Amino acid sequence: MELLQYTEAHRRFRQRLQAFLAAEVIPYVDQWEADHITPKSIWRKMGQNGFLCPMVSPEYGGLGGDFLYSVIVAEEMAKTRHTGLAATLHSDVVVPYIESYGSDAIKRQFLPGCVDGSIITAVAMTEPGAGSDLAGMQTTAEEDGDWVILNGSKTFISNGINADLVVLAARDPQVENPYQAISLYLLPDGTPGFKRGRRLEKMGWHSQDTAELFFTNCRIPAAYRLGEKGMGFLMLMEKLQQERLACAVGAIVAAESILAYTMEYCRTTKANGKPLSKRQAIQFALVEMATEVKIGRTFVDRLVMSHIARENVVIETSMAKYWTTDLARRMADRSMDVIGDFAMLEACPIARAFRDVRVMAIFAGTNEIMKGIAAKFMGL
């Protein structure tokens, strides 16, 4: 029995997305991986076909759908076995800051472009000396009349090369309490003093353009601040439940995809005249893998239901983020053991999966941070 209740509209949306990805994305994934970047043109096609920001209000060009539309996009994108077209990051992590905290003028200026794919977004929090510890942030924002002047740098920024608009976390140097000093600002591409550093070469996520960003006396209108001054830390915390749930959805689909490939490989590959799947040791390994994946899927689907119902599931999403990303790592590692030598070759999708899933335990808050959050809210 499926926990998530998809409507006919949801099912049609998934079918359209599957057809789009089969025609416009999957045939080009290997080239994007080799190029280490995804072309902006595919973002525009995604947006023009209604697959970006499905929860944004129709007033700004979106579908006005529920979170299940975002789950569908996350699931189907994960099945393409690449990470460069980071639709979930754009639609479910970055754009909600604009929609929730931006003024009406800001929403009208930027949201339609976010929906149609002409604006690609990124969120810039991590710094060379401050990762999960936002209190250690050094990038500054100083007011100058109707302007704000930004100085500093960020690193490990996903969509860093392609981004047309950055949601930037910066602190007021005049405020001592670091948790009351942080605000969020919109920084458009082309702002004088805004420069991109090198595209970072990573062990995985090759088609994802991860970069360093630098800000030298960047002047932006004070109206580009999101929400109230000094409320940035609380705003970031408020949105992390959805971000970490989106990570868990992506991780469980990655684990499912690894399992599906491994099972098919064992059914169709013979050793000594018999399929690998007829060996007891292989059968036991596959059953163990399938059991863990089913447990993870049930947990994640239940959290999706709770999130849609606007329940506070901070503890559970922290648990899910660390457990499912660890699960994806275990699935990739076990798959390599089961498949053997062929899994070492680039011709085998498990080689890419092994590289790609590793970082999932690190971004959006490390898994150790997730356990710490759960422990705190559990009163431990």
C-alpha positions in Angstrom: 0.0 0.0 0.0 1.4 3.4 -1.0 1.4 6.0 1.8 1.4 9.0 -0.6 -1.9 9.7 -2.3 -1.2 10.9 -5.8 -4.1 12.4 -7.8 -4.6 12.0 -11.5 -3.1 15.5 -12.0 0.0 14.3 -10.1 0.2 11.2 -12.3 -0.1 13.2 -15.5 2.6 15.5 -14.3 4.9 12.6 -13.6 4.3 11.1 -17.0 5.0 14.4 -18.8 8.2 14.8 -16.8 9.3 11.3 -17.5 8.8 11.9 -21.3 10.6 15.2 -21.1 13.6 13.7 -19.2 13.8 10.8 -21.7 14.0 13.2 -24.6 15.8 16.2 -23.3 18.0 15.2 -20.4 19.0 11.5 -20.3 20.6 11.4 -23.8 22.9 14.3 -22.8 23.9 13.4 -19.3 27.2 11.8 -20.2 28.2 14.9 -22.2 27.3 17.2 -19.3 29.3 15.0 -16.9 32.3 15.3 -19.3 31.8 19.1 -19.6 31.5 19.4 -15.8 28.5 21.8 -16.3 24.9 21.7 -17.4 23.9 24.2 -20.2 21.5 27.0 -19.2 19.3 26.0 -22.2 18.1 22.9 -20.4 17.0 25.0 -17.4 14.9 27.1 -19.7 13.3 24.0 -21.2 12.6 22.7 -17.8 10.9 25.9 -16.8 9.0 26.4 -20.1 7.5 23.0 -19.7 6.4 23.7 -16.1 8.8 21.5 -14.1 10.5 24.2 -12.1 9.1 25.7 -8.9 5.7 23.8 -9.1 4.7 25.1 -5.7 5.0 28.8 -6.6 1.7 30.6 -6.8 0.0 31.0 -10.2 0.2 34.8 -9.6 3.9 34.5 -10.3 3.7 31.9 -13.0 3.8 28.7 -11.0 1.4 25.8 -10.7 0.4 26.5 -7.2 0.8 22.8 -6.5 1.5 20.9 -3.3 4.8 19.4 -2.1 4.0 16.1 -3.9 4.8 17.8 -7.2 8.3 18.6 -5.8 8.6 15.0 -4.6 7.8 13.8 -8.2 10.5 16.1 -9.6 13.1 15.0 -7.0 12.3 11.3 -7.7 12.4 11.5 -11.5 15.5 13.7 -11.6 17.3 11.2 -9.3 16.6 8.5 -11.8 18.5 10.3 -14.5 21.8 9.4 -12.7 23.3 12.9 -12.8 23.2 16.0 -10.5 23.9 19.0 -12.7 20.3 20.0 -13.4 19.7 20.7 -9.7 16.0 21.4 -10.0 15.3 20.5 -6.4 17.9 22.9 -5.1 16.5 25.7 -7.2 12.8 25.0 -6.7 12.6 23.6 -3.1 15.5 25.1 -1.3 16.4 28.6 -2.8 13.2 29.9 -4.3 11.1 29.4 -1.2 13.3 32.0 0.6 12.2 34.5 -2.1 8.5 33.5 -2.0 8.3 33.4 1.8 10.3 36.5 2.7 10.5 38.7 -0.3 8.4 41.8 -0.7 5.7 41.8 -3.4 7.9 43.9 -5.6 10.7 41.4 -5.2 8.4 38.5 -6.0 7.1 40.1 -9.1 10.7 41.0 -10.2 12.2 37.5 -9.7 9.7 34.7 -9.3 8.5 34.5 -12.9 12.0 34.1 -14.1 12.7 31.4 -11.5 9.6 29.5 -12.7 10.3 29.8 -16.5 14.0 28.9 -16.1 15.4 32.2 -17.2 16.7 32.8 -13.7 18.8 30.0 -12.1 19.3 30.4 -8.4 21.9 29.5 -5.8 22.1 29.9 -2.0 25.5 31.1 -0.5 26.1 30.2 3.1 29.3 28.2 3.3 32.5 30.1 3.6 36.2 28.9 3.6 36.2 29.2 7.4 32.6 28.6 8.2 30.7 25.6 7.0 27.9 24.3 9.2 28.8 26.9 11.9 26.9 29.9 10.6 27.9 31.9 13.6 31.5 32.0 12.2 30.4 33.8 9.0 32.7 36.6 7.9 30.9 38.0 4.8 29.6 41.4 5.8 26.6 43.6 4.9 26.8 47.3 5.8 24.0 49.7 5.2 24.7 53.0 3.3 21.5 54.9 3.0 19.2 53.0 0.5 22.0 50.6 -0.3 23.8 47.7 1.2 27.5 47.0 0.6 28.6 43.4 0.6 32.1 42.1 1.1 33.5 38.6 1.6 33.5 35.2 -0.1 31.7 31.9 -0.2 32.7 28.4 -1.3 31.2 25.1 -2.3 28.3 26.9 -3.9 26.1 24.7 -6.1 24.9 26.3 -9.3 27.8 28.8 -8.6 28.7 29.2 -12.3 25.2 29.2 -13.8 23.5 31.2 -11.1 21.7 34.4 -12.2 20.6 35.2 -8.7 22.2 34.3 -5.4 20.5 34.2 -2.0 23.4 35.4 0.1 23.8 35.2 3.9 25.9 38.0 5.4 26.3 39.6 8.8 26.2 43.1 10.2 29.6 43.8 11.6 28.1 46.2 14.1 26.1 43.5 15.8 28.0 41.3 18.3 25.5 38.4 18.7 26.2 36.3 15.6 22.7 34.8 15.6 21.2 38.3 15.5 23.6 39.7 12.9 22.8 37.6 9.9 20.5 38.7 7.1 19.6 37.3 3.7 20.1 39.3 0.5 19.4 38.9 -3.2 22.5 39.4 -5.3 21.9 39.4 -9.1 24.5 38.3 -11.6 26.2 41.3 -13.1 26.4 43.3 -9.9 29.7 45.2 -9.9 32.2 43.6 -7.5 30.5 40.2 -7.8 33.0 37.7 -9.2 33.1 33.9 -9.6 36.2 31.9 -8.8 37.2 28.6 -10.2 34.8 25.8 -10.9 35.7 23.3 -8.2 36.8 19.9 -9.5 35.1 17.3 -7.3 35.2 13.5 -6.9 31.6 13.3 -7.9 28.7 15.5 -9.0 30.7 16.3 -12.2 27.9 18.0 -14.1 27.1 20.2 -11.1 28.8 23.6 -11.3 30.2 24.1 -7.8 32.2 27.3 -7.4 33.7 29.9 -5.2 32.0 33.4 -5.1 33.7 36.7 -4.2 32.1 40.0 -3.2 34.1 43.3 -3.2 32.1 46.4 -2.3 29.0 45.0 -4.0 26.3 47.6 -3.8 22.7 46.3 -3.9 19.4 48.1 -3.1 18.4 47.7 0.6 15.1 46.5 -0.8 16.9 43.3 -1.9 17.1 42.2 1.7 14.7 39.3 2.4 12.6 39.7 5.5 13.6 41.7 8.6 17.1 42.7 9.3 18.9 40.3 11.6 16.4 37.5 11.1 18.5 35.5 8.6 19.5 32.8 11.0 15.9 32.1 12.0 14.9 32.2 8.4 17.5 29.6 7.4 16.5 27.4 10.3 12.8 27.6 9.3 13.5 26.4 5.8 15.9 23.6 6.7 13.1 21.0 7.4 12.1 21.1 3.7 15.7 21.2 2.5 16.7 18.1 4.5 13.5 16.3 3.5 14.3 17.0 -0.1 17.8 15.5 0.5 16.2 12.4 2.0 13.9 12.0 -1.0 16.9 12.2 -3.3 18.9 9.7 -1.2 16.2 7.1 -1.0 15.6 7.3 -4.8 19.4 6.9 -5.3 19.4 3.8 -3.1 16.4 2.4 -5.0 18.1 3.0 -8.3 21.3 1.3 -7.2 19.3 -1.7 -5.9 17.3 -1.9 -9.1 20.4 -1.9 -11.3 22.2 -4.4 -9.1 19.2 -6.8 -9.1 18.9 -6.7 -12.9 22.6 -7.2 -13.3 22.5 -10.3 -11.1 19.5 -11.7 -13.0 21.1 -11.3 -16.4 24.8 -12.0 -15.7 25.8 -15.6 -15.5 28.7 -17.4 -13.8 29.3 -21.1 -14.4 26.2 -21.2 -16.5 23.8 -19.8 -13.9 22.6 -16.3 -13.2 24.4 -14.6 -10.2 20.9 -14.2 -8.6 20.7 -18.0 -8.1 23.6 -18.0 -5.7 22.5 -18.0 -2.1 25.1 -15.4 -1.0 23.9 -13.0 -3.7 20.3 -13.6 -2.9 20.9 -12.9 0.8 22.8 -9.7 -0.1 20.0 -8.5 -2.4 17.3 -9.3 0.2 19.2 -7.4 2.9 19.6 -4.4 0.5 15.9 -4.4 -0.5 14.8 -4.6 3.1 16.7 -1.5 4.1 15.5 0.4 1.0 11.9 -0.4 1.8 12.3 0.7 5.4 13.8 4.0 4.2 11.1 4.5 1.6 8.3 4.0 4.3 10.0 6.5 6.7 10.5 9.2 4.0 7.0 8.9 2.6 5.6 9.2 6.1 7.6 12.4 6.6 6.5 13.8 3.3 2.9 13.4 4.5 3.7 15.1 7.8 5.4 18.0 6.0 2.5 18.5 3.7 0.3 18.6 6.8 2.6 21.3 8.2 3.7 19.2 11.2 6.9 20.0 13.0 9.1 17.0 12.1 12.5 18.6 12.6 13.7 15.6 14.7 12.5 13.1 12.1 13.8 14.9 9.1 17.2 15.2 10.7 17.1 11.5 11.3 16.0 10.8 7.8 18.6 13.0 6.2 21.5 11.2 8.0 20.0 7.7 7.7 19.0 7.8 4.0 22.2 9.4 2.9 24.2 6.7 4.8 21.9 4.1 3.3 22.7 5.3 -0.2 26.4 5.0 0.6 25.9 1.5 1.9 23.9 0.5 -1.2 26.6 1.7 -3.5 29.4 0.0 -1.6 27.4 -3.3 -1.3 26.5 -3.1 -5.0 30.2 -2.9 -5.9 30.9 -6.0 -3.8 28.1 -7.9 -5.5 28.9 -6.9 -9.0 32.6 -7.1 -8.8 35.2 -5.9 -11.3 32.6 -4.5 -13.8 31.4 -2.0 -11.1 34.9 -0.4 -11.3 34.4 0.6 -14.9 32.8 3.9 -16.0 30.5 1.9 -18.3 28.8 0.7 -15.1 26.5 3.3 -13.5 27.4 2.1 -10.1 30.9 3.8 -10.5 29.2 7.2 -10.9 26.7 6.5 -8.1 29.5 5.5 -5.7 31.1 8.9 -6.3 27.9 10.9 -6.3 26.3 9.6 -3.1 29.3 10.2 -0.9 28.8 14.0 -0.6 25.1 13.6 0.4 26.2 12.9 4.0 28.0 16.3 4.0 25.8 18.9 2.4 22.7 20.5 3.9 24.4 19.9 7.3 26.7 17.0 7.9 25.2 13.8 9.3 26.9 14.4 12.6 25.1 17.8 12.7 21.8 16.0 12.0 22.4 13.7 15.0 23.2 16.7 17.2 20.0 18.5 16.2 17.9 15.4 16.9 19.6 14.9 20.3 19.0 18.6 21.2 15.3 18.4 20.3 15.0 15.1 22.1 16.2 16.8 25.3 19.4 14.7 25.5 
